[in-house]
């Protein structure tokens, strides 16, 4: 074979392969762009979800796992709303844990969490307040009864 024929054959194959290679590279780049977009969006969403769950922990007693699952749920819903329907659950959990680890000191100072003991104390205080209100209402009713009895006695005499 002639080197000229071999060169023409290689050139023809290369020209035929360029659109195929271009399509493949384009597909890979677009796929990576979606991943890059997901990663860029995931971090702020995870941060906001962690802060939201920490704020909720100020008024309600939540275990750590409940906060984490709540934050993951918030991020998952936000990603679905943004069109990322196939986001990996493990990736979301890792992003939430990362943001929590970065923010924990600041969050604990800004949003001190309610403890189980504080919840019990609040319930006891509410129960005592309720009992005091009932006792006050009972005293008022007894006074009204005594006044009515005195009025009946005065009218009978």
C-alpha positions as CSV (number, residue, x, y, z in Angstrom):
1,X,0.0,0.0,0.0
2,X,1.0,3.5,-0.7
3,X,1.5,6.0,2.1
4,X,-0.8,8.4,0.3
5,X,-3.6,5.8,0.4
6,X,-3.0,5.2,4.1
7,X,-3.1,9.0,4.8
8,X,-6.4,9.4,2.9
9,X,-7.9,6.4,4.8
10,X,-6.9,7.9,8.2
11,X,-8.2,11.3,7.2
12,X,-11.5,9.9,6.0
13,X,-11.9,7.9,9.3
14,X,-11.0,11.0,11.4
15,X,-13.5,13.1,9.5
16,X,-16.2,10.5,10.0
17,X,-15.4,10.2,13.7
18,X,-15.3,13.9,14.5
19,X,-19.2,14.3,14.8
20,X,-19.4,11.1,16.9
21,X,-16.6,12.2,19.2
22,X,-18.0,15.8,19.4
23,X,-21.4,14.4,20.4
24,X,-19.9,12.3,23.1
25,X,-17.8,15.1,24.5
26,X,-20.8,17.4,24.4
27,X,-22.9,14.9,26.3
28,X,-20.1,14.5,28.9
29,X,-19.8,18.2,29.3
30,X,-23.5,18.8,29.7
31,X,-23.7,15.9,32.2
32,X,-20.9,17.4,34.2
33,X,-22.5,20.9,34.0
34,X,-25.7,19.5,35.7
35,X,-23.5,18.0,38.4
36,X,-21.7,21.3,38.8
37,X,-25.0,23.2,39.0
38,X,-26.3,20.7,41.6
39,X,-23.2,21.1,43.7
40,X,-23.4,24.9,43.4
41,X,-27.0,24.9,44.5
42,X,-26.7,22.2,47.1
43,X,-24.5,24.1,49.5
44,X,-26.6,27.2,50.0
45,X,-29.8,25.1,50.2
46,X,-28.2,22.8,52.8
47,X,-27.0,25.8,54.8
48,X,-30.5,27.4,54.8
49,X,-32.1,24.1,55.8
50,X,-29.7,23.6,58.7
51,X,-30.4,27.1,60.0
52,X,-34.2,26.6,59.6
53,X,-34.1,23.4,61.6
54,X,-31.9,25.0,64.2
55,X,-34.4,27.9,64.6
56,X,-37.1,25.4,65.0
57,X,-35.1,23.8,67.8
58,X,-35.4,27.0,69.8
59,X,-39.1,26.5,70.5
60,X,-39.4,22.8,70.0
61,X,-37.3,20.0,71.4
62,X,-35.8,18.1,68.5
63,X,-33.3,15.3,68.5
64,X,-30.3,15.7,66.3
65,X,-31.5,13.0,63.9
66,X,-34.9,14.7,63.6
67,X,-33.1,18.0,62.7
68,X,-31.0,16.3,60.1
69,X,-33.9,14.4,58.5
70,X,-35.9,17.7,58.5
71,X,-33.1,19.5,56.8
72,X,-32.6,16.8,54.2
73,X,-36.3,16.9,53.5
74,X,-36.2,20.7,53.0
75,X,-33.2,20.4,50.6
76,X,-34.8,17.6,48.7
77,X,-38.0,19.6,48.2
78,X,-36.1,22.7,47.1
79,X,-34.0,20.6,44.6
80,X,-37.2,19.1,43.2
81,X,-38.7,22.5,42.8
82,X,-35.5,23.6,40.9
83,X,-35.7,20.7,38.6
84,X,-33.1,18.3,40.1
85,X,-35.4,15.3,40.5
86,X,-32.7,12.7,40.6
87,X,-30.5,14.2,43.4
88,X,-28.8,11.5,45.4
89,X,-30.0,11.2,49.0
90,X,-26.5,10.5,50.3
91,X,-25.2,13.6,48.6
92,X,-27.9,15.7,50.3
93,X,-27.2,14.1,53.7
94,X,-23.5,14.8,53.3
95,X,-24.1,18.4,52.3
96,X,-26.4,18.9,55.3
97,X,-23.8,17.4,57.7
98,X,-21.0,19.5,56.2
99,X,-23.0,22.7,56.6
100,X,-24.0,21.8,60.2
101,X,-20.3,21.0,61.1
102,X,-19.3,24.4,59.6
103,X,-22.0,26.3,61.4
104,X,-22.4,24.5,64.7
105,X,-20.6,27.0,67.0
106,X,-22.3,30.0,65.5
107,X,-25.7,28.3,65.5
108,X,-25.5,27.3,69.1
109,X,-24.8,30.8,70.2
110,X,-27.4,32.4,67.9
111,X,-30.2,29.8,68.5
112,X,-29.8,28.1,71.8
113,X,-31.7,24.9,71.7
114,X,-34.5,23.9,74.0
115,X,-33.8,20.7,76.0
116,X,-36.1,17.9,77.1
117,X,-35.8,19.2,80.7
118,X,-36.9,22.6,79.6
119,X,-39.9,21.1,77.8
120,X,-40.9,19.3,81.0
121,X,-40.5,22.4,83.0
122,X,-42.7,24.3,80.6
123,X,-45.3,21.6,80.7
124,X,-45.2,21.7,84.5
125,X,-45.4,25.4,84.6
126,X,-48.4,25.3,82.2
127,X,-50.1,22.7,84.3
128,X,-49.5,24.8,87.5
129,X,-50.9,27.8,85.7
130,X,-53.9,25.8,84.7
131,X,-54.4,24.5,88.2
132,X,-54.1,28.1,89.6
133,X,-56.6,29.3,87.0
134,X,-59.0,26.5,88.0
135,X,-58.5,27.3,91.7
136,X,-59.2,31.0,91.1
137,X,-62.3,30.2,89.1
138,X,-63.5,27.9,91.9
139,X,-62.9,30.6,94.5
140,X,-64.9,33.1,92.4
141,X,-67.7,30.5,92.0
142,X,-67.7,29.8,95.7
143,X,-67.8,33.6,96.4
144,X,-70.7,34.0,94.0
145,X,-72.5,31.0,95.7
146,X,-71.9,32.6,99.1
147,X,-73.2,35.9,97.9
148,X,-76.3,34.3,96.4
149,X,-76.9,32.3,99.6
150,X,-76.6,35.5,101.6
151,X,-79.1,37.2,99.3
152,X,-81.5,34.2,99.6
153,X,-81.2,34.3,103.4
154,X,-81.8,38.1,103.5
155,X,-84.9,37.8,101.4
156,X,-86.3,34.9,103.5
157,X,-86.0,37.0,106.7
